[in-house]
């Protein structure tokens, strides 16, 4: 009788473990399916999702980092079922004889995970666009949000971009620096980024201008878009390289959307900065998207137009 009871207990434990394992696999499968579904179908929903997520990453791009995943990832990799055999039966697959099915989505992810080619930052992070923040959230649409939108639109064409997340306002406050010293502050973070990764093909300091809406807005393809302009500093020896780069991108935009760009402005006078950190690399451009009266939707419409052009330049270079 005692042996029978022990056998029943063992069977019960085995079933319990099997049920728990099946439930975990079901959870992981459902979670991964849900997280890979695009949650937005319009620009308005896109902006709301971005604002809810505090400007960092889109909701539908987040990866699982819950306690269950962290726990069971030590046992097996659910994205590679063969790891079950490797970890439990000490089975090593013959990779040479295995056949894989091409997955364009996975290929895109792999490409984006290799090397970043664009770096985006905002010297004036507090520059805001028209419109109140999302109700219930202390987030105002501004140039930092524009940077993350540009990052996402570049990712759609297989170009990986890094966005600077350091807080320049905090840096200014901690060092008792005035707002006018913002370029000195962003220079610190930009140099740090360049020291960590020196192969950026394009570095973008994204701003917005200060001008009336009639001067900063244009309709293209029946959509209201924020006009763009470029600024190049002339107070350093190698500014010609930055000017050439800026003119190249500006000309590409003019070819497709002649009314979208307000042109390239060079600054080197006594009352201007004249450098804008462009002396740190010949691959730096300063772009202004819209003005204080433009909405983030108009900025998004513009970025959808210029992202493929920026991507074209990056691929050519």
C-alpha positions as CSV (number, residue, x, y, z in Angstrom):
1,X,0.0,0.0,0.0
2,X,2.8,2.4,0.9
3,X,4.5,1.8,-2.5
4,X,1.2,2.5,-4.3
5,X,0.9,5.8,-2.3
6,X,4.4,6.8,-3.2
7,X,3.8,6.1,-6.9
8,X,0.6,8.2,-6.8
9,X,2.5,11.1,-5.1
10,X,5.2,10.9,-7.8
11,X,2.6,10.8,-10.6
12,X,0.9,13.8,-9.0
13,X,4.1,15.8,-8.7
14,X,5.0,14.9,-12.3
15,X,1.6,16.0,-13.5
16,X,1.8,19.2,-11.5
17,X,5.2,20.1,-13.0
18,X,3.9,19.2,-16.5
19,X,0.8,21.4,-16.1
20,X,3.0,24.3,-14.8
21,X,5.3,23.9,-17.7
22,X,2.5,23.9,-20.2
23,X,0.9,26.9,-18.6
24,X,4.2,28.8,-18.8
25,X,4.7,28.0,-22.5
26,X,1.1,29.1,-23.2
27,X,1.7,32.3,-21.3
28,X,5.0,33.0,-23.1
29,X,3.4,32.3,-26.5
30,X,0.4,34.5,-25.8
31,X,2.5,37.3,-24.4
32,X,4.9,37.3,-27.3
33,X,2.0,37.3,-29.8
34,X,0.4,40.3,-28.1
35,X,3.6,42.3,-27.7
36,X,4.4,41.8,-31.4
37,X,1.0,43.2,-32.5
38,X,1.1,46.8,-33.7
39,X,-1.2,48.6,-31.4
40,X,-1.6,51.8,-33.4
41,X,-3.3,52.3,-36.8
42,X,-3.2,56.1,-37.1
43,X,-0.9,59.1,-36.5
44,X,-3.1,60.2,-33.6
45,X,-2.9,56.8,-31.9
46,X,0.9,56.8,-32.6
47,X,1.4,60.1,-30.8
48,X,-0.8,59.1,-27.8
49,X,1.2,55.8,-27.5
50,X,4.5,57.7,-27.6
51,X,3.3,60.2,-25.0
52,X,2.0,57.6,-22.7
53,X,5.4,55.8,-22.9
54,X,7.3,59.0,-21.7
55,X,9.1,59.4,-25.0
56,X,11.3,56.4,-24.7
57,X,10.0,53.5,-26.8
58,X,6.7,52.6,-28.4
59,X,4.4,50.4,-26.5
60,X,4.4,47.7,-29.2
61,X,8.2,47.5,-29.3
62,X,8.6,46.7,-25.6
63,X,10.1,43.3,-24.7
64,X,9.1,41.0,-21.9
65,X,11.1,41.6,-18.7
66,X,8.7,40.3,-16.1
67,X,9.7,38.0,-13.3
68,X,8.5,34.8,-15.0
69,X,10.6,35.5,-18.1
70,X,13.7,36.3,-16.0
71,X,13.2,33.1,-14.0
72,X,12.6,30.7,-16.8
73,X,15.1,32.2,-19.2
74,X,17.7,30.6,-16.9
75,X,16.2,27.3,-17.9
76,X,15.4,27.7,-21.5
77,X,15.1,30.2,-24.3
78,X,11.5,30.1,-25.5
79,X,12.6,31.8,-28.7
80,X,14.9,28.8,-29.4
81,X,12.9,25.6,-28.6
82,X,16.1,23.5,-29.2
83,X,17.4,24.8,-25.9
84,X,14.9,22.5,-24.2
85,X,16.8,19.5,-25.6
86,X,20.2,21.0,-24.9
87,X,19.4,21.8,-21.3
88,X,17.4,18.7,-20.4
89,X,18.8,15.9,-22.6
90,X,22.3,17.4,-23.2
91,X,21.4,17.2,-26.9
92,X,23.5,19.3,-29.3
93,X,21.9,19.8,-32.8
94,X,23.9,19.4,-36.0
95,X,23.7,23.0,-37.3
96,X,25.1,22.1,-40.7
97,X,22.1,19.9,-41.5
98,X,19.4,22.2,-40.2
99,X,17.2,24.2,-42.5
100,X,15.8,27.6,-41.6
101,X,12.9,29.6,-43.0
102,X,13.7,33.2,-43.8
103,X,11.8,35.7,-41.7
104,X,12.0,39.3,-43.1
105,X,10.9,40.7,-39.7
106,X,13.7,38.9,-37.9
107,X,16.2,39.9,-40.5
108,X,15.2,43.5,-39.9
109,X,15.6,43.2,-36.2
110,X,19.0,41.6,-36.7
111,X,20.1,44.5,-39.0
112,X,19.0,47.0,-36.4
113,X,20.9,45.2,-33.7
114,X,24.2,45.3,-35.5
115,X,25.4,48.9,-35.5
116,X,23.7,52.3,-35.0
117,X,24.4,54.7,-37.9
118,X,22.5,57.8,-36.7
119,X,22.7,59.7,-33.5
120,X,19.9,62.1,-32.5
121,X,20.0,64.6,-29.7
122,X,18.4,67.8,-28.6
123,X,20.6,70.7,-27.3
124,X,17.4,72.6,-26.3
125,X,15.3,69.7,-24.9
126,X,12.6,72.0,-23.5
127,X,11.6,73.4,-26.9
128,X,7.9,72.5,-27.1
129,X,5.2,72.4,-29.7
130,X,1.7,73.7,-29.6
131,X,-0.9,71.6,-27.7
132,X,-1.4,70.4,-24.2
133,X,0.1,67.2,-22.9
134,X,-1.8,64.0,-22.8
135,X,-4.5,64.2,-20.1
136,X,-3.3,62.5,-16.9
137,X,0.4,62.7,-17.9
138,X,2.9,65.4,-17.3
139,X,4.3,65.2,-20.9
140,X,4.3,68.1,-23.3
141,X,5.0,67.3,-27.0
142,X,8.4,68.8,-27.9
143,X,11.6,68.2,-29.7
144,X,12.5,65.2,-27.6
145,X,9.4,63.5,-28.8
146,X,10.2,64.4,-32.3
147,X,13.6,62.7,-31.9
148,X,11.9,59.4,-30.9
149,X,9.4,59.7,-33.8
150,X,12.4,60.1,-36.2
151,X,14.1,57.1,-34.5
152,X,11.0,55.0,-35.1
153,X,10.6,56.1,-38.7
154,X,14.2,55.3,-39.5
155,X,13.8,51.9,-37.9
156,X,11.0,51.2,-40.3
157,X,13.5,51.5,-43.2
158,X,16.1,49.3,-41.4
159,X,18.3,52.2,-40.1
160,X,19.2,52.1,-36.4
161,X,19.3,55.4,-34.6
162,X,20.4,56.2,-31.0
163,X,18.6,59.0,-29.1
164,X,20.4,60.8,-26.3
165,X,18.4,60.4,-23.1
166,X,20.6,62.5,-20.8
167,X,18.8,65.4,-19.1
168,X,20.5,68.6,-20.2
169,X,18.3,70.8,-17.9
170,X,19.5,68.8,-14.9
171,X,23.1,69.2,-16.0
172,X,22.6,73.0,-16.3
173,X,21.1,73.2,-12.9
174,X,23.7,71.0,-11.2
175,X,26.5,73.1,-12.6
176,X,24.8,76.5,-12.1
177,X,24.8,77.1,-15.8
178,X,22.3,79.4,-17.6
179,X,20.1,78.2,-20.5
180,X,22.4,80.1,-22.9
181,X,25.1,77.5,-22.0
182,X,23.0,74.6,-23.4
183,X,25.5,73.9,-26.2
184,X,28.3,73.5,-23.6
185,X,26.1,71.0,-21.8
186,X,25.1,69.0,-24.8
187,X,28.7,69.0,-25.9
188,X,29.6,67.0,-22.9
189,X,27.1,64.3,-23.7
190,X,27.8,64.4,-27.4
191,X,31.5,63.8,-26.8
192,X,30.7,60.9,-24.5
193,X,28.5,59.4,-27.2
194,X,31.2,59.8,-29.8
195,X,33.8,58.3,-27.6
196,X,31.6,55.2,-27.1
197,X,30.8,54.9,-30.8
198,X,32.8,56.7,-33.5
199,X,31.1,55.3,-36.6
200,X,27.9,57.4,-36.8
201,X,27.3,58.3,-40.4
202,X,25.0,61.1,-39.4
203,X,24.5,63.1,-36.1
204,X,21.4,65.2,-35.8
205,X,20.8,68.1,-33.3
206,X,17.0,68.4,-33.6
207,X,15.4,71.8,-32.7
208,X,12.3,73.8,-33.5
209,X,12.3,77.4,-34.6
210,X,10.5,80.4,-33.2
211,X,8.3,82.0,-35.9
212,X,4.6,82.5,-36.8
213,X,2.7,79.4,-38.0
214,X,2.1,80.8,-41.4
215,X,5.8,80.8,-41.9
216,X,6.4,77.4,-40.4
217,X,3.6,75.4,-42.0
218,X,3.0,74.0,-45.5
219,X,0.4,71.5,-46.9
220,X,1.9,68.6,-48.8
221,X,-0.1,65.6,-50.0
222,X,-3.2,67.1,-48.3
223,X,-1.4,67.0,-44.9
224,X,-0.4,70.0,-42.8
225,X,3.4,69.7,-42.3
226,X,5.9,71.7,-40.3
227,X,8.6,73.4,-42.4
228,X,12.2,72.6,-41.8
229,X,15.5,74.6,-41.9
230,X,19.1,73.9,-41.3
231,X,21.8,75.9,-39.4
232,X,25.5,75.6,-40.0
233,X,28.1,77.4,-37.8
234,X,31.1,79.0,-39.6
235,X,33.3,79.7,-36.6
236,X,35.5,76.6,-36.9
237,X,38.1,75.6,-39.4
238,X,36.3,72.6,-40.9
239,X,32.8,74.0,-41.2
240,X,32.9,73.4,-45.0
241,X,32.4,69.7,-44.4
242,X,29.3,70.3,-42.3
243,X,28.0,72.8,-44.9
244,X,28.5,70.3,-47.7
245,X,26.7,67.6,-45.7
246,X,23.8,69.9,-44.9
247,X,23.5,71.2,-48.5
248,X,23.4,67.6,-49.7
249,X,20.5,66.6,-47.5
250,X,18.7,69.9,-48.0
251,X,19.0,69.5,-51.8
252,X,17.6,66.0,-51.6
253,X,14.6,67.3,-49.7
254,X,14.1,70.1,-52.2
255,X,14.1,67.7,-55.1
256,X,11.1,65.8,-53.6
257,X,9.3,68.5,-51.6
258,X,10.5,72.0,-52.8
259,X,8.2,73.9,-50.4
260,X,9.1,71.9,-47.3
261,X,12.5,73.3,-46.6
262,X,13.3,76.9,-45.7
263,X,16.9,76.4,-46.7
264,X,20.3,76.4,-45.0
265,X,21.3,79.3,-42.8
266,X,25.0,79.9,-42.0
267,X,25.9,81.7,-38.8
268,X,29.3,83.1,-37.9
269,X,28.7,86.6,-36.7
270,X,29.6,88.1,-33.3
271,X,26.1,87.6,-32.0
272,X,25.8,84.0,-33.0
273,X,27.1,80.7,-31.5
274,X,28.9,80.0,-34.8
275,X,29.9,76.4,-33.8
276,X,26.9,74.5,-32.5
277,X,29.2,71.6,-31.6
278,X,29.7,70.9,-35.3
279,X,33.5,71.1,-34.9
280,X,33.3,67.7,-33.1
281,X,32.4,65.8,-36.4
282,X,31.9,66.6,-40.1
283,X,28.8,64.4,-39.9
284,X,26.8,66.8,-37.7
285,X,23.7,68.7,-38.9
286,X,21.4,71.0,-37.0
287,X,17.8,70.7,-38.2
288,X,14.9,72.8,-37.1
289,X,11.4,71.2,-37.5
290,X,8.6,73.7,-37.3
291,X,8.0,76.4,-34.8
292,X,6.3,76.9,-31.4
293,X,2.9,77.1,-33.1
294,X,3.1,73.8,-34.9
295,X,1.5,70.7,-33.5
296,X,3.3,67.4,-32.9
297,X,1.0,65.9,-35.6
298,X,2.4,68.3,-38.2
299,X,5.9,67.5,-37.0
300,X,5.1,63.8,-37.5
301,X,3.8,64.4,-41.0
302,X,7.1,66.1,-41.8
303,X,9.3,63.4,-40.3
304,X,7.4,60.8,-42.4
305,X,8.5,62.7,-45.5
306,X,12.2,63.3,-44.5
307,X,13.0,60.0,-42.8
308,X,13.3,58.1,-46.1
309,X,15.5,60.9,-47.5
310,X,17.8,60.8,-44.5
311,X,17.9,57.1,-44.9
312,X,18.8,57.4,-48.5
313,X,21.7,59.7,-47.5
314,X,22.9,57.3,-44.8
315,X,22.8,54.3,-47.2
316,X,24.8,56.2,-49.8
317,X,27.4,57.4,-47.4
